[in-house]
Amino acid sequence: MKITPEQPTHLIQQHSTFRLPWDKGACCFFILGIFLAAMIFHLLGIFPTV
């Protein structure tokens, strides 16, 4: 992005804050993967319960 002399730089710094985008699909796949891993560990008896 070119900065022209007429363009104020404080507006560029205001809009360039670091934010993580909320990806609902990735979050759902992550929760589903954790759930499936827990079910597989439970069925295989890797982490035995008391």
C-alpha positions in Angstrom: 0.0 0.0 0.0 1.5 3.3 -1.1 1.3 6.3 1.3 0.8 9.5 -0.5 1.8 12.8 1.1 -1.8 13.9 1.2 -3.0 10.9 3.0 -3.0 11.1 6.8 -1.1 8.2 8.4 -3.2 8.1 11.6 -6.1 6.7 9.6 -4.0 3.9 8.3 -2.8 2.9 11.8 -6.3 3.1 13.1 -7.7 0.5 10.6 -4.7 -1.9 10.8 -5.3 -3.2 14.3 -4.6 -7.0 14.7 -7.9 -9.0 15.0 -8.4 -12.7 14.6 -11.3 -13.4 12.3 -14.0 -15.6 13.8 -14.1 -18.7 11.6 -17.2 -20.7 12.6 -16.5 -23.6 10.3 -13.0 -24.1 11.7 -14.3 -23.8 15.2 -17.0 -26.4 14.6 -14.5 -28.8 12.9 -12.1 -28.3 15.9 -14.8 -29.2 18.4 -16.0 -32.1 16.4 -12.4 -33.4 16.1 -11.9 -33.1 19.9 -15.2 -35.0 20.5 -14.3 -37.8 18.0 -10.8 -38.1 19.5 -12.3 -38.5 23.0 -14.7 -41.1 21.8 -12.0 -43.1 20.0 -9.7 -42.9 23.1 -12.7 -44.1 25.3 -13.5 -47.0 23.0 -9.9 -48.1 22.7 -9.4 -47.8 26.5 -6.3 -45.6 26.2 -7.5 -43.5 29.1 -9.2 -45.9 31.4 -11.8 -44.5 33.8 -12.1 -45.6 37.4 
